[in-house]
């Protein structure tokens, strides 16, 4: 901000006054100059009229004199009375005598009466007359006098005016003409002022007769400068006009000869007005700037005393300085504890780039650290005195910093003031003001800014005292009403809160739930990991429980592992149930200890609802809820929920139909074969659980698993594992040595689980290396440190470990490298939908690369159709499982299947989806080879699509030569060949966009052809 609107008005007013004075003075000078120019023009015209009149008379006199000479010679050349021309000798003698006294007459001739032939001449004449008779015109009032045209005489090499006079006898008969050429140079000398350019004798029709210029008469074709003005007068007795002319240059010269003496006076006056205006404006700017800073200081003082945060104080101060004054920037730097640096805590500027540059400044307290240790704020901090104003020319450090930060180059002057708290000797901060004017900081302004820094120090002192009071009061409150360990309210705070909540419940006719909560499994944590770990659990719950409740609810710690929850404003038990389930989930979530261990605990809760029952005091409500808590803990094994309402019986969990079937031994183990895609034979099976009810209906896992509880999953896994250990020897006896994989629920993995597995393997007759235990990826079990220890212990049993449903979650992928697994199973959700989403084959390929890189086996599940089987086979998937190989089968049916296993020895691809997969693999291989070394691939081979295996596959699958797929395949090979050539000529060029477009077009065409073929078969797949 430059100035307030009113201040700008004052400046504009002062400027307007001096501009008006300058314009008035200039107008006066201009008016005088116009008058001088007009008078100069008038003077030129007056002189021209005088010269024109005088010169016209002189020209007429000269011409008249020549006609008189002609009349004299006529009388001398002709015999008196007879009218006959005297003999030639006498004529020449008479002319010579005349010419001696009249040198201007250079020649004379006598013409016949027709005027067309010269009968006698004093000089030799050309064969034809010089001037035809038609070129002569008589003079007005003198019918015997004739003037000819102006011509250039070859003999004299001069411009002449031909003239003649008629000769008559005594009776008046025309005897002929006497003529003589008149040299225009003999018109006579005239005197003209130097400012008049020329005098022109001109016929009325515009023909120039002669020009007087540069002190002599010139030919009629003499070039003249452009004319600015002229005076025209007639030549007495002749049909000529005399033009006296002057040029603009001559007029301007005459004007400036006079004006030159006035110009210094005008300039001095103008400079005086401008100087007075500049001085006045500068004084006004200083006064207004000081007034701005005074207003800013008042505003800042008011703001500072109202703020309770130093950061806000700093920011408001620099914003006020920049917004309310002409400063272009301001910032406050504060020392960083234990460091040499000053950190910019707040900054404001008139442009974003300047503010950003200021925020990046790092002044140093160390003077040896150039340039940051020699910056103006650094000096102010070390010297503890105001510094500046300093300009870049005065400070090498400032110049160096400006070179590093271009936006800072606008700064021309800087002031820095240390800010002290009361009774502090070291500065708390440094206030820095920046300006783009080297004269910004006047003495008055410096004193005002010093007062502003003192005000900031007082505000900071007041804030510190206020903060100390608040901290002491908060410390007292914390000690009196809060638990030291968890920072939750304590019993004393609870009693106060309960009285208030009870009053609100009665006033609003709403329910208040008093919940006594005790942790289950907390003692083993203390016993196993120590009391420090127990404290960590309590602290973690102290943070979680308030987040699980509403803002209006309340949680307190009574001591040990006991908490009390106050859930108010309840309309019915439904509202309470939702809250309690949320609390249950919050407590059951895993807790990571500082030693890297992850533990889980539970909780038991007893609840009393107010105003039901006989409770009238807070103490009674706590006793009733404690009794309910006792009931909940007493029935921990068979309760439906971890909470019990006071006065109600414990609700025991009801067994589901699936649990009853499991209890009744209705479990059947079915096996789904797993095909080794390289050996093309079944090498293993996955043991899958099924339940058969009394009506003989088979329950698939999707139907019965949701009805099972945590304890049921371990029982289920144990029974499936036991059955598998019993069935494998039966298959061995029939010659089928297969391995088996069994699913293990992650929630069941524990020390007891591992002990049970060890016992079962020891008692069984199956080599543990033929047993694969599958762990589901989607659980959070794998994210626990304890999981790694359990898995390592399971590996000691000799079994193989597999990670099931890879791709259904992301957590395990982050720790995959740490897990001791031997096999990963791709989530079948990616495989079952390949016919609709063939692009998921990219994920299949990526998972193959991951498994290969880790050195583990990959099983692709969900191979449900022949097309999917074809595609994943082309992709090189090693182990396949799905309906395209076999459905899950009971043991008897599995034996039948193994005896008549269908042949999988076919040439792939067998269909268009397989062709699509082959193109993916082919493109990936080509791209890798070209990128590794483009010279390894022959251009001619690349550009020829018929050499590609895809071409043979297309022919075998019945794709037409020259058809759309064939053309796109050829275009793809041309694009990939061009890319190879480009990389050879320019290795830095890695733009594959053209090749990728051709590849995508080919892939899309293959898929569309595949979808079309399926639609024609009555099985549309495309989702558009």
N, C-alpha and C positions, 0 to 999 in steps of 0.2 A: 504494500500500500504506500503511495507517495504522500498525499496530503488529504485531509478531510475536504469535503465539498466546499465548506465555507472558506477554508484556507486557500483552496485552489481559486475560489472566486476573488479573494484579495490579490493573489498573484496575477490572475488574469486582468483584474482591474488596473493594477499598476502597469502591467505590460501594455494594456490598451491605451492608457493615457500617453505613454511615451511613444507608442506607435502612432497615435493620433497627432502628437507634436511633430514627429518625423514626417508624417504624410502632409501636414499643414505646411511645414517648412519646404518640403519638396514641391508641393503645389505652387507655393509662392515663387520658387526658383523656376519652375516649369513655365509659369505664367510670364515671367520676365523673359525667359528664353524664347517663348512664342512671339512676344512683342518684338524682341530683337530680330528674330527671323523675318517677321513681317516688314519691319523697317528696313532690313537689309535688302529684301526683295524690292521694296519701293525705291530705295536708293539706286539699285541696279537699273530699274526701269527708267528713272529720271536721267541717269547718265546715258543710258542707251538711246533715249529720245534726242538728247542733245547731240550725241555722236551721229545718230542717223540723219538728222536734219543737216548737220554740217557736211557730212560725207556726201549726201545726195546732191547738195548744191555744188560741191567740188567736182563730182562726176559729171554733172550737167555742164559745168564751165569747161572742163577738159574736152568733152565731146563737141561742144559748140565751137571751141577754139579750132578744132580740126576741120570742122565744116567751113569756118572762115578761111583756113589755109587753103582748102580746096577751091573756094571762090576766088582767092587771090591767084592761084596757079592757073585757073581757067582763063583769067584775063591775060595772064602772061604767056600762055601757050597759043592763043588764037589771035590772028591779025585783027586789028581793030576795024570794025565796020564790015569786014568781009565774012567773018565767022569761019575762016579756014585755019587749019592747024599749021603753025609755023614749021619751017623745016626742022628736021630731027635734031640737027646739030644745035640750032638755036634753043630748041626745047630743052635738050640735055644741059646746055650751058646755063639756062635760066633755072632749071631744077637743082643743079649743083650749087648755084649761088644761094638758092633758097634753103637747100638742105644744110648748108654751112651754118645758117643762122637758126634752122629748125631741125636739129638732129633727130627729133622724135618721129619725123616723117621719113620713113625708111624706103618707101617706094611710091610710085604714082603710075596710073594707067589711064588711057583714053579708050572708051568703049563706044561701039556704034549705037545708033538710036534704039536698036532692039535690046541692047544691054547684054546680049549673049556672046558678043565677040569683041575681043580687045584689039583695037587698031593700032595702039602704040603703048609701050610700057618702058619704064626706066630700068627694068630688069627683065631677064629672060623669062618668058611665060611657058607654062605647059601647053600641050596641044589642045587641051580643053579648058574652058573657063574654070577658075577657082571656085567662084560662087555663081550658080545659075541665077538668072533674073528672077525666078519664082521665089528665091530665098530672101529677097529684099522686100522690105516694107517701108512705106513713106511715113515720115514723122507727122503727127497731128499739128496742123498750122503751118507746116513747111512741106508743101507737096513736091518740091524738087529735091528734097533731102531724103535719102534712103539709108536704112541700116540693114546689114546682112546678118548672117549667123556667126557664131564664134567657131573658129576652126584652128587647127594646129598647122602652122606654116613649116614646111619641110626645110626651106632655105634658111630661115632664121632660127628654126627649132624653138619657136615660141608660139604662144596662143595669141591670136589676133582677132579683132572684130572688123569685118569688112564693112566699108561705108562708101557711098558715092553720092554725087550731086549731078542733077540734070543740067545739060548745056543747051541754051536757047540762043537764037539769033535775035536781031533787033525786032523782027516781026513776031517773035515768040515761037518760031518753029524749033522743034527739038533737033539738035545737031548730034547729040550723044550723051555720054556720061563721063565724068571724071571721077576716078575712084582711088582710094588709098587704104591699105590695111592699117588698122590702129592696134598697136601693141598694148594689150591689157596692162602690161607692167607699167605703162606710162600714164595710167589714170591719175597718178599724183599721190603724194604722200599724205596720209591722214593720221591723226593722233587719237588713239583709243586707250581707255584705262586697261590695265593688265587683266582685270577680272572679267572683261568682256571678251569672249572667246574669238568671235569672228564677225565680219561684215560681209554680207552676201548681196550681190546685185543679181536680181532675178527677174525674168519676164513674168508677166501675169499668169501665163499658163504653167509656170513652175520651172522653165528651163533656166539654169544658172548661167549667168554671163561671166562673172568673175567673183573671186573670193579674196577678201583681205584677211590675211592670217600671218601671224608671226612677223609683222612689220612690213609686209609686201603683198602685192596682188598676185594671187595664185590662179592656176587654171580652174575651169569650172568643175573638173572631176576630182578636185581636192577632197580627200576624206575628212569628215567632221565628226566630232564627238557627239553623243546624244545630247539634244538640247533640252534644257529645263525651262527656258523662257526666251522671248524675243520681242523686239519692237520693229514694226514695218512702216516705212514712209515711202511715198512715190518720188522718183527722180524727176525734177521739174523739166517739162518739155519732152520727156522720153517715156516710152511704154515700159518702164522698168520700175520694180519695187526694190527698195533697199532694206535688208533684214539685218538688224544688229542682234546677235544671239549671245547667250551665256549658258554655262553648264551648271549642273547640280554641284559638281566638285568645286567650281569657283564660288558658287553661292555659299556652300558649307565652309569653304576656306575663309571667306570674309566673315561668316557668322562666328567661327571659332576663334578668329583673331581677336574678336571683342570678348567672346564668352570665356576664353582661356583665362582672362584676368579675374573673372568672377568664380570660376570653378573651385579654386582652393578655398574660397570663402564658404561656398556651399558644402564642400566636403568637411571642412572643419566644423561647421555648424551641425552637420549630420552626425559626425563622430562624437561631438559633444553630447548630443541628445541620446545617441546609443550608449555612450559611456555612462551617462547619468542613469539611464534606464537599467543597464546591467548592474551598476552599483546598487541602485535602489532595490532591484529584484533580489540580489544576493543578500542584502541586509534583511529584506523581508523573509527570504527563505530561512535564514538563520534564526530569526525570531519565531517564525512559524514552526520550524523543526524543534526548537527548544520548547515551544508550547505543546507540540505533539508529544514529546518525551515526558513533559510534566503530566499531561493527561494520561499517558500510558503508565507512568509511575503510580499515579493515584489509582487507576484501574487495577494495576498489578498488586498494589498493596491491599486493596479490598479483596481481590481474589485469593491472594496468598494466605491471608488471615482466616479465610473460610475453609481452606482445603485441609484434609487430614492425611494426605499421602504425598510424600516428597516427589514422587514421579509426576503426579498431577500438578504439583506446584511448579516443577521445572518446565513441564510442557506448556502450562498456561502462561508462564512468564515469557518464554521465548515466542509464543504465538502472539501475545499482546505486543511485544516489541516489534515484530515484523509486520503485523496487521495494522498497528496504529502509528507507525513511524516510517521514515524513509530507509531504514536499515533493510538490506537485502537478505540478511541471514543472522541468526543468533542460535547459539547452542550452549548447553551446560555440560561440563565434563566433571566427572567425579572419580576419585582414586579407587582402584581395585585393590582389595585387601591382599597383602602378600605379593604384590606385583609392582613392577616399575611403571605400569601403564595407567593412563587416565582414560576412562571409558565415557563416550558421549551418551549421557543419560536422556537427553531430550534435545531436539533440533527442530527448527522451523526456518523456512526460506520462501522467497517469492516464486521459486520454480522447483518442480520435483527433482530435477537432476542435481541442483545445488544442495537441496536437503539430503539427498542420498549420499552425495560426496561428503558432506559434513558428518553424517552418521558413520561413515567409514573411517574417519580420522582416528588416529591412535596416538595422542600426545604422550610423551614419556617424561617421567620424573628424573631420568638419568641424563645429565648434560652431555655425556660422551656419546649418546645415541643420536647421531645426526641423520636426518633433520628433525626427527620427532622430539628429541630432547631439547631443541632450541626453538620450538614453536612458541607463540605468544602465550597461550594458556600454560605451557610448561614453565615459562619464566615467571608468570604470575603466581603459580603454585609454589615454586621454589623460593622466590624472593618475598612472597607474602605481601606484595604491594601491587597496585594496578600497573599494567603495562600497556604502552601505546600512547597515542595512535602510531601504528607501525605500517609502513607500506612495503610492497614487495621489493622495491629498490633498497630499502633499509635492512632487510632481513634475508640473508641467503637461504635460511631454512624455509621461510615462507615461499620463496621462489622455487625451491626444490619440490616442495609439496604441491605447488600449483602445476608443475610440469607433470607430476604423477596423476593429478586429478584435474582434467580439463575444465570442468564446471567452476572450479575455484579460481580460474584466471580472471573472473569478473571482479574479484575482490581487490580494492585499492587501498583500503584502510581497515585496521583491526584494533579493537580495544579489548582487554581482558581484565576482569576484576576477581580477586579471590573472595570467597564467601566463608565467613566464620560463624560458628555457633558461639553463643555466649560462653565465656570462660574456656574457650578452646584456643590453643595456640596454632594448631595446624588447620589449614583450610579444609572445609568440608566439600567444597565444590568450586568451580571457576566459571564465571559468567563471561561469555565471549560474544561481542557484537561486531558485525561485519558490514561494510558499506562499499559501494562502488564509486565513492567520491573521496579523494584524498583530503578534502577540507571538511569532511562531515563532522568530525569530533571537535567542536569548539570547547573553550575552557568551561563555559557554563554547562555545556552538555556533559562534559566529563565529570563535573561535580554531581550532576543529577544522576548519572549512571552509577556513580559510587554510592549515592544514597539508596538506589534501587538494590544494589548488592547487599547493603546493610539490612534493608527490609527483608530480603530473602533469608538472610541469616537469622533475623528475629523470628520469622515465620517457622523456619526449621527448628529453632530452639523451642518455640511454643509447641510444635508438633511432637518433639522428643519428650517434653515433659508430659504432654497429654498421653502419649503412647505408654510411657512408664507407669502412669496412673492406671491406664486400662489393663496393662499386663499384670500389675500387682493385684488389681481387682479380679481379673480372670484367674490368676493363680490361686487366689483365696477361694473363688467359686469352684475351681477345679478340685482343689483339695477337699472342699466341703461336700460337693455333690457328685463327683465323678470318680470312677474306678481308676486306680493308677495304671493298671496293666492294659486294659482294653479301651480306656477313655470313654466307656459307656457310663450313663448315670448309675449311681450307687443306690443302696437301700434308702438313704435319707431322701434323695431326690425322688425315688420311687414313691415313698409315702406321700410326699407333697403332690406328685402328679396324680396318684390314685384318687385323692380327695377331690381334685379338680375334675377328673374324668367322671367320677361318680356323680358329681353335681351336674355336669353337662348331660349325662345319660338320663337323669331324672327330669331335667328341664326340657330336653328335646324328645323325651319318650322313646329313646333308642337303647339298644343293648350295648353293654360293655363286657368284653371277654378278658378275664384275667388268666393268663396262661403261664403256668410254672413249667419250665423246660430244663431237662437234665440230659447230658450227653451220654450216649451209649458207646462203649468201646474207647472211652477216653483214658481209662486207667492203663490198658495195655500200651498206649502211646507213651505214657510217662515211664512205664516199666521198661519198654523196649528201647526208646530213644532218649530218655532222660526228661527231666522237668523243663529244660529249656525248650525242647520240642513241644511239650504240652502247653507252655506259654505261647508259642508261635500259633498253635491251633486256636487258642482262646483269642489271641489278637486278630487272627484271620476271621473268626466268627464275629468278633466285635465290629468288623467292617462290613461283613456280608449281611448280617441280620437287619440292620436299619435299611439296607437297600431292598430287602425282600418285602418290607412293610410299606404301608402308605405313609405320606408325610404327617398325617394326623395321628399315626400310631406311635407307640413308645416301647423301647426295649431297655432293660436295666440288668446289670449283673449283681446277683446277690453274694456270690463268692464261690470259690471252687469252680465246678463246671455247671453251676446253676444260673439260669437266666429267667427273667420275668418279662412277658410281653403283654402290653395293654393294647387291645384292638378295640377301638370305639366306633360309635356311629354305625352300628350294625342293625339292619332291618330284620334279618332272620339268620338261621344257621347256615343257609347257603352261602351268604357273604363270608362267614367265618371259615367255612370249609375251603373255599378258594385260597384264602390267605394262608391257612395252615398247610395246604399242599405246597404252596410256594415256599414256605419256611422249611418244609421237609426236604424239598429238592435242593434248597440252598445249603442246608447242613450236609446233605449226602454228597454234594459235589466234591471231587478230589481236592486235597489240600497239599500243596508242594512245600516241603520243609527246606530249610536252609542247607541241610546236609545232602540235598538231592533226592531224598526219599519222598514218595507220594503216598499219603494215607487217606483212608475213608473212615468216617465215623457216622453214627446215627444219633437219634434223639428220641426221648420219651417226653410226652407232654400231658399235663393235667390241667383242665380248664374249668373255671367257674364263670357262669353267666350272671351278671348283675343287671337288673335288680331281682332275679329269681332267687329262691332259697331264703335262708335266714340271715345271710350276711348283711350287716349294717355298717361295719367299719372295714377299713383297709386291711387291718390285721386278720379279721375273720375271713375276708376274701382270699387272702394268701393261704390261710390254713386249709380252706376247702379245696383250693386248686392243688395244694400239696398232697392232699389225700387222693385226689384224682390221679395225680402223677404216680403215686404208689401203686394204684390199680393198673395203670398202664405198664409199669415196669414189671409187675408181677405176671402179666400175660404177654410178655414180649414175644414169645415163640409163636403164639396162635392168634394174635390180635390182627384185625383187618387194617387198622390205621395206627400210627404211633401216638395218637392222642386219645384221651378219654374225658368225656364230660362228667362233671361231678353229679352224682345221683343216678347215673345210667350204668347199666351193665356193660362190660367190655364186649364189643362186637367182634366175634371171631370170624376170620376169613372163611368163605365158603369155597369148597373145591369145585373146579370147573369140570365140564364133561371130558375135556382132554386130559385133565389130571386123573380123573377116575379111570379112564382107559389105560393111562400109563401105570396107575397103581394095579390095575387088574391084569397086567401082562399082555395087553393087546398090541404091543410093539412088534412090528415086522421090519426086518432090514432088507432093503432092496439094493441092487448094485447097478450102477451105470458104467458101461465099459469106456475105457480111455484108449484111443488109437494112437500108436506111434506112426506119425505120418511119413516118416522116412522108411521104416521097416515095413509099413503097410500092414501092421498086425496089432491086435489088442495086447497091451502090456500091463494094464492095471485097471482097477475099478474104484469108484467112489461109493462108500457105504452111506446110504440115505435112509432116514427114518420114515416109517409110515405107521399109522394107527388103523386098526380094523375094528369097527364097532360090532355090536351084536347082530345087526342086520347084514353084516358082511361088507359094508361100505368102507372103502379105503379113504382115510383122511390124509391129504397131502400136507406138507409142512406149513404152507401158507395158511391153512385152516386151523391147525392145532397149536402152532408155536405161539401165537398171541395169547393163548389161554394159559400158558405156563408161567411160573414164577422163577426167581433166580435159583432156588434150590432144585427145581425140577430140571433145569438145563444140565446140571452136573449129573443127575441121575440118568437123564436121557443119553448124554454122551457116554457115560459108563456102560450102559446096556448095549448101545450100538457097537462100542469098541469090543465088548466081550463077545458079541455075536460074530463080529468080523474075525476075531481071533479063532473062533470055533469053525467058521466056514472056510477059511483059507486052506487048512490042511485037507479038507474034502476035495477042493479044486486041485490041490497038489497031487493027490492020489490019482486023479484022472488025467494028469499030465499038463495041467495049466498052471504054471508057476507065475502068478500075478502078484503085484503089490497092491495094497489097499490104502485109501485115504479116508480119514474119519474127521468129521467136523468137531471142534472143541469150542464151546462157548467161552469167549474171553473172560466173562464174569466168573467162570468156574475155575480159572487158572489160579492155583494157590499151592501152598506147601502140601496141604492134604490131598489135593488133586494129583500132584506129582508123586506122592507116596503111593496112592492108589494105582496110578499107571505103572509104577515100578513093580508093584506086586502082581498086577495082571500080566505084564510081559514076562515076568519070571516064571509064573505058573503056566503060561501058554507055550505052544510049540512052534511059534512063528519067529523067524529072524527079525529083530526090531528094525533092521535096515529096510525091510519090505513094508514098513508101517509109516504112513505120512499123516501127521496131525495138522489139520487146516485151521488157521486162526483168521477170523473175519477182520478185514481191514477197517471197516467203518466204525469200529468202537474206539473209545478213548483209551482203552487198555494199553495200546502200543505207545501212547505218549507218556506213560508212567515209567519212572526209572526202575520200579520193582518188576515191570514186565520183562525188561531185558534180563534181569537176574533169573526170573522164572524160566524164560525160554532157554537160557544157557544151561540151566539145570535139566530141563527136558532133553536137551541135546545129549547130555551124558547118558541118557537111557539108550542111545543108539538109534533113535527114531529120526525120521526126516521131518522138517517143518516146512509148511507151505503158508503163504499169505493169500487168503481167499478174497475174491471180489476186488482185485486191484483196479482202481479207477473210480470206485464208488465214493471215495473220500480222498482227502489230500494229506491228512495228518501223517499217515505212515510213510508216505513218499519222502517226507522231510527226514525221517529216521531210517529209511530203508537200508542205507549203507551200514547201519549199526546193528541191524537185526540178524541173528544167526539162522537165516532161512536157506532152504535148498530149492524152493520152488515158488513161483508166483502164478496165480490163476487169474486171468483177465476177466473182469466183470462181464457177465453174459449180456448185460444191457447194451454193450457196444457191439456185440456180435449178432444178436437176434435181429437187429434192425438194419443190418448192412444192405439188405435189398432196397430199403427205402432211403437209407442214409449211407450210400457207398463211400462218401468222403471219410467216414469213420475208419476206413482201412488205414488211413494215415496214423491213427492212434494205435491200431494193431501193430503196424510196422515199428512205431516208436517204442512200444512195449517190448517187442522182440529185441530191438537194439539194446534196451535197458537190461533185459534178462541176459542177453549175450555178454554185455559188458560186465555184469555182476557175476557171471559164471554160474547162473542158476537155471533150472528148467522152467519152461513156460507152458502152461496148459490153457488152451483157448476153449472156454465154455460157450454154450449157446449155439453150437453148430447144428442148426435145426433143419436146414434144407440143403438139397444138392448144390444149389447155386452158391450158398454161403460156404459149403464144404469146398467147392471149386475155388472160390476166391481166397480163402485162408490157406489152402494148399499151395496155390500159386505164390502167395506171399511168403511161403516157407515156414508156416507155423509148425513146430515140432510135434506137439501133443494136442489132440482134438477130443472134445467131449460134447455130445449133443444128440438130438433125435436123428440126425442124418447118419449117425453111426449106430446108435441103439438107444431105446428108452430105458429108464430105470427098470430093472427086472428082479423078481424074486430069485432065490438061488436056483431053483429047478429050471426056470426059464433061462437063466444065465447059462446054465450048463448046456441047455439045448442050443442056445445062441452060439456058444463057443464051438460046439460040434459042427455047426453049419454057418460059420462066419462068412458073410458076403465078401467078395473080392473087391478090393479098392485099388487094384492095379489098372489104372486108366491114365490116358495121356491128358494132361491139363494144359490150358484151360479147356473145359468142356462146354462152356457157355459164355455169354456176353459179360456177365458179372466177373467171371474169371479172366476174361480178356481185359476188362477194366483194371483188375488187380495186376495183371501182367504188364499193362502199360505204365501203371504207377511204379512198379519195380524197375522196369526198363528205363524210365525217365530218371529215376533216382540214381541208378547206376551210371547212366550216361553223364548226368550232371556232375557227379562226384569225380568221374574219370577226367572230364574236360577241365574242371576246376583244378584238379591235381596237376595235370600236365596236358594242355590242349594238343601238343604235338604227338602224343601217343595215339590219337584218334585220327584216322585217315579221312580227309574231307570228302573224297569221292565215295567212300564207303558210307559216310554219314548221309550224304545228300541222296543216296540211292535207297529208297524205302523198301525195295524188294529184297535187300540183304538183311533186313531186320527180322528177327523171329516173330514179331507181331504180325508181319505180312503173311507169314506161313500160317499162323494161327487164324487169321482172318479168312484166308482161303479155305482152311479146313472147316471153319464154322459156317461157310456158305456166304460170306460177305462178297458182294459183287465187285468185280474189277471196275474201276472208274466210278464207282458209286460214291455217295457222300462220305462214308467212313474211309474209303480208300483215298479220296482226294484230301481229306483232312490229315490222314496219316502221311501223305506225301508232303503237304504243307508243313507239318510238324518237323519232318526230317530236313526240309530246306531251312527252316528257322534255326534248328539246332546246329546245322552245318555252318550257317552264317555266324552263329554265336561262337563256334569253335574258331573260325577264321579271324573273327574280331579279337578274341583273346590272344591269338598268336601274334597278330600285328600290334595290338595295344593291350598288354597284360593288365593295365590299370583299369580297363573298361570292364565293369562287372554288372552291366545293366542287362538282366535276363528277361526284361519285360516282354519283348517280342516273342521269345521262345516260350515263355510261360503262357502267353495268350494262346499260342498255337497248341500247346499241350492241353490247356484247359478246354479249348474248343473240341479237341479230339476226345478227351475224357467225357465231356458233356454229351457229345454225339453218341458215344458208346452206351452211356447210361440211358439216354432217351430211347435208343434202339432196344435196350434190355427191357425197359418199362413197357414199350410198345408191344414187344413179343409176349410179355406176361399178360397184358390187357387182352391181346388176341386169344390167349389161352383161357380167358375168363378169370384171371387173377390179377386185377390192376393193383399196382404198387405205388405209383408216383403220387406224392402228396402235393404236387404242383410247386 
